[in-house]
Amino acid sequence: MIPAAIRKVFEHYQSSQEDSVDTLPDPEIVDRTCIAPEHIVKMVLMNDTLGRLQVIFPADCMLDVDLLNKTLGRSLVALPSNDLNSLMAQHSLTELPAIADITGLPAIVDERVAALTDIYVDAGENDKLVKLSKAFFERSIAKAQTESFTVPLSSIPYNQGSPANDITQINQAIEKFTSLRIKKRLEDTLEIPPLPQSAHDIITLRSNPDASGEELANIIERDPSLSAQVVSWASSSFYNAPGTVRSVHDAIIRVLGFDMVMNLSMGLSLGRTLNLPSDEPEGYTPYWHQAMWTALGTTSLISKIEPAYRPSFGLSYLSGLLHNFGYLVLAHVFPPHFSLICRYIEANPHLDSSVIEHFLLGITKEQIGSQLMAVWNMPEPVIAALRHQKDKNYDGESKEFANLLCLTEQLLTKYNVTPGVHTEISSNLLTQFNLSEEDANAAFEGLLDSQSDISNMASLMGR
């Protein structure tokens, strides 16, 4: 169904004496999957001290915030989500289509839009678009300023599948964008604080096939903060443990098990090596909440996968917990540029963050996070999962862990739990795990029933 706001603008144009009915064919609803990105037009609302502005550009391009501001002599940033939601509610929309006359705000249009003949705009549904006639669209932008302020995505070929080039690209980014010097060891180059002793000891213990719960408890209990977090986590209502969890040993034996406590403790220890960034993209899911949802998402999916196709529970959980570690590293190593990344992410919600990171720095958080995991001698499946988590076609070493993480992230964005570009659930990934889409959805719907418990646990992890 055509949104009422679009229909209202269309009827206004039709009633104008300047247009006849024949020049403005009716808008129509079409399936998004049938339309190439180069025919889709996006709109982002931005503002600064001079007021609000509608920015209209093709979906196969990135809005270059810096170029736009230099062109206009302004300091525009994406409109805060609260203001945007209020504006959409005012017009009874769930998403603002790229039709300037809906809001009546001043508009600027990228010159690439002028070359389009078939034009499609968002309809407020993930799988639907509205097709507009050329005459309708041109009428809607008649008063808009036209400039060049986008970058075609085809000119940003970020490194998704060539890990062999990661170190070279990381070093190039460090030399270009920081005052840091290249050193022999990556963690020295990045000026990453040394691993906490607890993390070092847990990594060592993991390599011992005869390790006991008692040894693990002893390591954790030497770190009072870590110990308190593990006990609090095991005591959460999510696990509904009988009685009171009084110690780490109790958490291991009665509630969580050896693998869960080992991987939880390792994720917590590594996460504490770096501070959470003070500047984040508007609407960003907090780091530990995102980590918690992703870790539990992988294990919820595993519960639906038959044993013959099932990856290791512990390593899958750890991969989920650490999946966004590169985000912390980027914020630590490139603070001024990280703030710029945040502004570009806000202005380009249709793009995966990796495209923006590569455009601005020449590397992605997946590259830098996985390389640091390798330096710290983390298990190979975890390294592979972090590096290839956004490649739904990855078919290399430890592919089951990377593919499970990729599928988990697709489902988390589908259910609007974590930020990201909405994409169709990959049939290739479902087939690899002999998993139906219905079972995958059921796994996540079960998690959604525990949202408050998961949020409480994530809050404990961030202390």
RAVENPE-V217940 format. One record per residue. RES is the residue in three letters. BURIAL is + if it has 24 or more other C-alpha atoms within 12 Angstrom, else -. Layout:
# RAVENPE-V217940
RES|BURIAL  RES|BURIAL
This chain:
# RAVENPE-V217940
MET|-  ILE|+  PRO|+  ALA|-  ALA|+  ILE|+  ARG|+  LYS|-  VAL|+  PHE|+  GLU|-  HIS|-  TYR|+  GLN|-  SER|-  SER|-  GLN|-  GLU|-  ASP|-  SER|-  VAL|-  ASP|-  THR|-  LEU|+  PRO|-  ASP|+  PRO|+  GLU|+  ILE|+  VAL|+  ASP|-  ARG|+  THR|-  CYS|-  ILE|+  ALA|-  PRO|+  GLU|+  HIS|+  ILE|+  VAL|+  LYS|+  MET|+  VAL|+  LEU|+  MET|+  ASN|+  ASP|-  THR|-  LEU|-  GLY|-  ARG|+  LEU|+  GLN|+  VAL|+  ILE|+  PHE|+  PRO|+  ALA|+  ASP|+  CYS|+  MET|+  LEU|+  ASP|+  VAL|+  ASP|+  LEU|-  LEU|+  ASN|+  LYS|-  THR|-  LEU|-  GLY|-  ARG|-  SER|-  LEU|+  VAL|+  ALA|+  LEU|+  PRO|+  SER|-  ASN|-  ASP|-  LEU|+  ASN|-  SER|-  LEU|-  MET|-  ALA|-  GLN|-  HIS|+  SER|-  LEU|+  THR|-  GLU|+  LEU|+  PRO|+  ALA|+  ILE|+  ALA|+  ASP|+  ILE|+  THR|+  GLY|-  LEU|+  PRO|+  ALA|+  ILE|+  VAL|+  ASP|+  GLU|-  ARG|+  VAL|+  ALA|+  ALA|-  LEU|+  THR|-  ASP|+  ILE|+  TYR|+  VAL|+  ASP|+  ALA|+  GLY|+  GLU|-  ASN|+  ASP|-  LYS|+  LEU|+  VAL|+  LYS|+  LEU|+  SER|+  LYS|+  ALA|+  PHE|+  PHE|+  GLU|+  ARG|+  SER|+  ILE|+  ALA|-  LYS|-  ALA|+  GLN|-  THR|+  GLU|+  SER|+  PHE|+  THR|+  VAL|+  PRO|+  LEU|+  SER|-  SER|-  ILE|+  PRO|-  TYR|+  ASN|+  GLN|+  GLY|-  SER|-  PRO|+  ALA|-  ASN|-  ASP|+  ILE|+  THR|-  GLN|+  ILE|+  ASN|+  GLN|-  ALA|+  ILE|+  GLU|-  LYS|-  PHE|-  THR|+  SER|-  LEU|-  ARG|-  ILE|-  LYS|-  LYS|-  ARG|-  LEU|+  GLU|+  ASP|-  THR|+  LEU|+  GLU|+  ILE|+  PRO|-  PRO|-  LEU|+  PRO|+  GLN|-  SER|+  ALA|+  HIS|+  ASP|+  ILE|+  ILE|+  THR|-  LEU|+  ARG|+  SER|-  ASN|-  PRO|-  ASP|-  ALA|-  SER|-  GLY|+  GLU|-  GLU|+  LEU|+  ALA|+  ASN|+  ILE|+  ILE|+  GLU|+  ARG|-  ASP|+  PRO|-  SER|-  LEU|+  SER|+  ALA|+  GLN|+  VAL|+  VAL|+  SER|+  TRP|+  ALA|+  SER|+  SER|+  SER|-  PHE|+  TYR|-  ASN|-  ALA|-  PRO|-  GLY|-  THR|-  VAL|+  ARG|-  SER|+  VAL|+  HIS|+  ASP|+  ALA|+  ILE|+  ILE|+  ARG|+  VAL|+  LEU|+  GLY|+  PHE|+  ASP|+  MET|+  VAL|+  MET|+  ASN|+  LEU|+  SER|+  MET|+  GLY|+  LEU|+  SER|+  LEU|+  GLY|+  ARG|+  THR|+  LEU|+  ASN|+  LEU|+  PRO|+  SER|-  ASP|-  GLU|+  PRO|+  GLU|+  GLY|+  TYR|+  THR|+  PRO|+  TYR|+  TRP|+  HIS|+  GLN|+  ALA|+  MET|+  TRP|+  THR|+  ALA|+  LEU|+  GLY|+  THR|+  THR|+  SER|+  LEU|+  ILE|+  SER|+  LYS|+  ILE|+  GLU|-  PRO|-  ALA|-  TYR|+  ARG|+  PRO|+  SER|+  PHE|+  GLY|+  LEU|+  SER|+  TYR|+  LEU|+  SER|+  GLY|+  LEU|+  LEU|+  HIS|+  ASN|+  PHE|+  GLY|+  TYR|+  LEU|+  VAL|+  LEU|+  ALA|+  HIS|+  VAL|+  PHE|+  PRO|+  PRO|-  HIS|+  PHE|+  SER|+  LEU|+  ILE|+  CYS|+  ARG|+  TYR|+  ILE|+  GLU|+  ALA|+  ASN|+  PRO|+  HIS|+  LEU|+  ASP|+  SER|+  SER|+  VAL|+  ILE|+  GLU|+  HIS|+  PHE|+  LEU|+  LEU|+  GLY|+  ILE|+  THR|+  LYS|+  GLU|+  GLN|+  ILE|+  GLY|+  SER|+  GLN|+  LEU|+  MET|+  ALA|+  VAL|+  TRP|+  ASN|-  MET|+  PRO|+  GLU|+  PRO|+  VAL|+  ILE|+  ALA|+  ALA|+  LEU|+  ARG|+  HIS|+  GLN|+  LYS|+  ASP|+  LYS|+  ASN|+  TYR|+  ASP|-  GLY|-  GLU|-  SER|+  LYS|+  GLU|+  PHE|+  ALA|+  ASN|+  LEU|+  LEU|+  CYS|+  LEU|+  THR|+  GLU|+  GLN|+  LEU|+  LEU|+  THR|+  LYS|+  TYR|+  ASN|-  VAL|+  THR|+  PRO|+  GLY|+  VAL|+  HIS|+  THR|+  GLU|-  ILE|+  SER|+  SER|-  ASN|-  LEU|+  LEU|+  THR|-  GLN|+  PHE|+  ASN|+  LEU|+  SER|-  GLU|+  GLU|-  ASP|-  ALA|+  ASN|+  ALA|-  ALA|+  PHE|+  GLU|-  GLY|-  LEU|+  LEU|+  ASP|-  SER|-  GLN|-  SER|-  ASP|+  ILE|+  SER|+  ASN|+  MET|+  ALA|+  SER|-  LEU|+  MET|+  GLY|+  ARG|-
